[in-house]
Amino acid sequence: MPVIINGEILPKELVREEAQRLGEAPDWRNVPDSLEKRTHLQQAAEQFAIDRILLRQVGEKDTRPMDPALVENEVQRLRTTNGCRVVFDDAPLRLQIERDLRFRRAIQERMGYGPAAHRGRHCPLLQG
């Protein structure tokens, strides 16, 4: 039976990606391969995937404005890193950057880095 998170089905591919990522972590690599390890790894991967979807959903509902300078800096960084010199419509890139920043902001806020307590100090995403 599929896992449904706020009406969204948990993709098996996302769980597989999380299991692969977790399996490469030192904590998991050092555990001898066994049925118990695979079971626990699968359970952890599923929970991580659910958390990732929940955080993305929270980020998508966040209507607070993003700092335009932060988005512009990221666009410029990606252009420089990828050697892009051609002028192109960067609107889709800006939307993806904003989604990523909202996702990170959702994580930061849930870890106790609220805007009132730390505005602008160690959490540049929370400015504005």
Order of alpha helices (4+ residues) and beta strands (2+ residues): beta-beta-alpha-alpha-alpha-alpha-alpha-alpha
